[in-house]
């Protein structure tokens, strides 16, 4: 048996990280299964809407009435309902009932959750290094989400009926919520330290990266999000649908494009499957200039109303 000190030799360090990682996984899973997730607090209205979405008797009026309790979120929902991405008929609405009716109850839940998480990433009061991780996560999520919209649009604009399942608004939201579990891990890390344990930030950040997908899936699952969200968050196929291209496929293509544009050394290990249309989309978006690509990303985020 290796003595503890030998774990720090290069060939054994991975075993130690795996051991701590497993402990953190259990902490995260236990917190979620007992509905005691250590996320920073999100608005009560968001939690209420999430609960309403699990009830078959919930109506558009119920969700609209809940939004009245938070004027800020109500304004955001109306703004998003009138945005380019979500307003397919290009008809302006000014009241909550119409906005919720246009978006749909589940989509309103997705929007207010994504907005709450986006705000939290910029407002939590943790250590400087953890705050930096969350702020960077917010930037990465927005970039992934916008790139997913570009990819989804590429499939839709190909004219093939086999891609009719892809919607720009859902592509955007699955991307924005893909790493929501990062909050769980960051908070578990702080609790772990407060309990008298020690774990260096360098190793902790590696664990954040390793466990984010699993934690994100658990969070979204506990809040009732569908398999498209769970697949993107976990980067795993959970159902065998009939769609030619899933949102997970879109996310993987989008991530590959971003890795290529960043000149990420790990791109050689990143495998992604796509058809001829996907190859054409990948080629076009990969070969845009930095200015043109970033302009499209910024315009999409602005157009979303989020």
KOLGUMAR-531146 format. One record per residue (C-alpha): residue in three letters; x, y, z. Coordinates in steps of 0.2 Angstrom, whole numbers, padded with zeros to 4 digits, always signed. Layout:
BEGIN
ALAXYZ;...
//
This chain:
BEGIN
UNK+0000+0000+0000;UNK+0007+0017-0004;UNK+0011+0029+0010;UNK+0001+0045+0010;UNK+0016+0055+0006;UNK+0019+0045-0010;UNK+0003+0051-0017;UNK+0011+0067-0022;UNK+0023+0058-0033;UNK+0018+0061-0052;UNK+0012+0043-0055;UNK+0001+0043-0039;UNK-0006+0061-0038;UNK-0020+0056-0049;UNK-0026+0043-0036;UNK-0027+0056-0023;UNK-0037+0068-0034;UNK-0049+0054-0038;UNK-0051+0050-0020;UNK-0056+0067-0015;UNK-0066+0069-0031;UNK-0076+0054-0026;UNK-0079+0061-0009;UNK-0085+0078-0016;UNK-0097+0068-0028;UNK-0105+0060-0013;UNK-0107+0076-0005;UNK-0115+0084-0020;UNK-0127+0069-0023;UNK-0132+0069-0005;UNK-0136+0087-0005;UNK-0147+0086-0020;UNK-0156+0070-0016;UNK-0161+0078+0001;UNK-0166+0094-0008;UNK-0153+0103+0002;UNK-0142+0109-0012;UNK-0129+0122-0007;UNK-0133+0134-0021;UNK-0132+0152-0016;UNK-0150+0159-0014;UNK-0160+0162-0029;UNK-0176+0173-0029;UNK-0191+0165-0021;UNK-0201+0168-0037;UNK-0190+0157-0047;UNK-0192+0143-0034;UNK-0210+0145-0034;UNK-0211+0145-0054;UNK-0201+0129-0053;UNK-0213+0121-0041;UNK-0228+0126-0052;UNK-0220+0118-0067;UNK-0221+0101-0059;UNK-0240+0103-0056;UNK-0252+0098-0070;UNK-0265+0110-0065;UNK-0253+0126-0067;UNK-0260+0139-0079;UNK-0252+0153-0088;UNK-0261+0165-0076;UNK-0253+0156-0061;UNK-0236+0159-0068;UNK-0240+0177-0072;UNK-0246+0181-0055;UNK-0230+0173-0047;UNK-0220+0185-0058;UNK-0229+0200-0051;UNK-0220+0197-0035;UNK-0204+0201-0043;UNK-0205+0216-0055;UNK-0187+0214-0061;UNK-0190+0197-0067;UNK-0207+0201-0074;UNK-0199+0215-0084;UNK-0186+0203-0090;UNK-0199+0190-0096;UNK-0208+0203-0106;UNK-0192+0209-0113;UNK-0187+0192-0118;UNK-0204+0188-0125;UNK-0202+0203-0137;UNK-0184+0199-0142;UNK-0179+0193-0159;UNK-0175+0175-0153;UNK-0191+0172-0144;UNK-0204+0183-0153;UNK-0206+0173-0169;UNK-0222+0182-0175;UNK-0214+0199-0172;UNK-0229+0205-0162;UNK-0225+0216-0147;UNK-0233+0211-0131;UNK-0234+0223-0115;UNK-0243+0212-0102;UNK-0237+0197-0092;UNK-0251+0185-0097;UNK-0248+0187-0115;UNK-0229+0186-0113;UNK-0231+0169-0103;UNK-0243+0163-0115;UNK-0231+0167-0130;UNK-0216+0159-0121;UNK-0225+0144-0113;UNK-0224+0140-0094;UNK-0209+0129-0096;UNK-0199+0141-0106;UNK-0203+0155-0093;UNK-0196+0143-0080;UNK-0180+0141-0091;UNK-0178+0160-0093;UNK-0180+0165-0075;UNK-0169+0151-0069;UNK-0155+0156-0082;UNK-0157+0174-0078;UNK-0156+0171-0059;UNK-0140+0160-0061;UNK-0132+0173-0073;UNK-0134+0186-0059;UNK-0128+0175-0046;UNK-0112+0172-0055;UNK-0108+0190-0054;UNK-0114+0194-0036;UNK-0109+0180-0025;UNK-0097+0184-0011;UNK-0085+0170-0010;UNK-0066+0170-0011;UNK-0058+0181-0024;UNK-0052+0165-0034;UNK-0069+0157-0033;UNK-0078+0173-0038;UNK-0066+0173-0053;UNK-0071+0155-0057;UNK-0090+0160-0057;UNK-0088+0176-0067;UNK-0077+0166-0080;UNK-0091+0153-0080;UNK-0104+0166-0084;UNK-0094+0172-0099;UNK-0091+0154-0105;UNK-0109+0150-0104;UNK-0115+0165-0114;UNK-0102+0161-0127;UNK-0107+0143-0128;UNK-0125+0147-0128;UNK-0123+0160-0142;UNK-0113+0148-0153;UNK-0126+0134-0150;UNK-0139+0146-0157;UNK-0128+0149-0173;UNK-0126+0131-0175;UNK-0144+0127-0173;UNK-0149+0141-0185;UNK-0137+0133-0198;UNK-0146+0117-0197;UNK-0163+0125-0198;UNK-0158+0136-0212;UNK-0152+0121-0222;UNK-0170+0118-0227;UNK-0170+0100-0222;UNK-0186+0094-0213;UNK-0175+0082-0202;UNK-0169+0097-0192;UNK-0186+0105-0188;UNK-0184+0099-0169;UNK-0170+0112-0166;UNK-0176+0129-0159;UNK-0164+0144-0156;UNK-0172+0149-0140;UNK-0170+0131-0132;UNK-0152+0130-0139;UNK-0148+0147-0130;UNK-0155+0141-0114;UNK-0148+0124-0113;UNK-0131+0132-0116;UNK-0133+0145-0102;UNK-0138+0132-0089;UNK-0125+0119-0094;UNK-0113+0122-0080;UNK-0126+0127-0066;UNK-0119+0113-0055;UNK-0103+0123-0053;UNK-0112+0132-0038;UNK-0114+0116-0029;UNK-0096+0111-0030;UNK-0090+0129-0025;UNK-0101+0129-0010;UNK-0097+0111-0005;UNK-0078+0116-0006;UNK-0081+0131+0006;UNK-0091+0120+0018;UNK-0077+0107+0017;UNK-0065+0120+0022;UNK-0076+0127+0036;UNK-0078+0109+0043;UNK-0059+0109+0046;UNK-0052+0101+0031;UNK-0039+0107+0019;UNK-0039+0106+0000;UNK-0028+0117-0010;UNK-0037+0128-0023;UNK-0026+0120-0037;UNK-0033+0103-0034;UNK-0051+0110-0030;UNK-0052+0119-0047;UNK-0047+0102-0055;UNK-0062+0094-0046;UNK-0073+0108-0051;UNK-0069+0104-0069;UNK-0071+0086-0067;UNK-0088+0086-0057;UNK-0097+0100-0065;UNK-0106+0090-0078;UNK-0112+0077-0065;UNK-0117+0091-0053;UNK-0126+0101-0067;UNK-0136+0086-0072;UNK-0142+0082-0054;UNK-0147+0100-0051;UNK-0157+0102-0067;UNK-0165+0085-0064;UNK-0170+0090-0047;UNK-0178+0105-0054;UNK-0188+0095-0067;UNK-0179+0100-0083;UNK-0181+0089-0098;UNK-0168+0077-0106;UNK-0161+0090-0118;UNK-0155+0100-0104;UNK-0149+0085-0095;UNK-0139+0079-0110;UNK-0131+0095-0113;UNK-0126+0098-0095;UNK-0119+0080-0093;UNK-0112+0078-0110;UNK-0120+0061-0111;UNK-0134+0053-0122;UNK-0148+0049-0110;UNK-0162+0044-0123;UNK-0162+0037-0140;UNK-0173+0049-0150;UNK-0178+0050-0168;UNK-0170+0067-0171;UNK-0156+0068-0184;UNK-0147+0081-0173;UNK-0150+0083-0154;UNK-0146+0098-0143;UNK-0131+0088-0137;UNK-0125+0087-0154;UNK-0127+0105-0156;UNK-0117+0108-0140;UNK-0103+0097-0145;UNK-0101+0106-0162;UNK-0102+0123-0154;UNK-0089+0118-0141;UNK-0078+0111-0155;UNK-0079+0128-0164;UNK-0074+0137-0148;UNK-0060+0126-0144;UNK-0053+0128-0162;UNK-0055+0147-0161;UNK-0046+0147-0144;UNK-0032+0136-0151;UNK-0036+0124-0137;UNK-0022+0110-0136;UNK-0036+0098-0130;UNK-0045+0099-0147;UNK-0036+0083-0153;UNK-0045+0073-0139;UNK-0062+0081-0143;UNK-0072+0069-0153;UNK-0088+0076-0162;UNK-0100+0067-0174;UNK-0109+0077-0188;UNK-0117+0074-0205;UNK-0113+0084-0221;UNK-0123+0099-0215;UNK-0115+0099-0198;UNK-0098+0099-0207;UNK-0103+0114-0217;UNK-0108+0123-0202;UNK-0092+0119-0193;UNK-0082+0125-0207;UNK-0091+0141-0210;UNK-0091+0146-0191;UNK-0073+0141-0189;UNK-0067+0151-0203;UNK-0075+0168-0198;UNK-0063+0181-0193;UNK-0062+0185-0174;UNK-0071+0201-0176;UNK-0085+0194-0186;UNK-0088+0179-0175;UNK-0087+0190-0159;UNK-0099+0202-0166;UNK-0112+0189-0170;UNK-0110+0182-0153;UNK-0113+0199-0145;UNK-0128+0203-0156;UNK-0136+0186-0152;UNK-0134+0189-0133;UNK-0141+0206-0135;UNK-0155+0200-0146;UNK-0160+0187-0133;UNK-0166+0200-0121;UNK-0157+0191-0107;
//
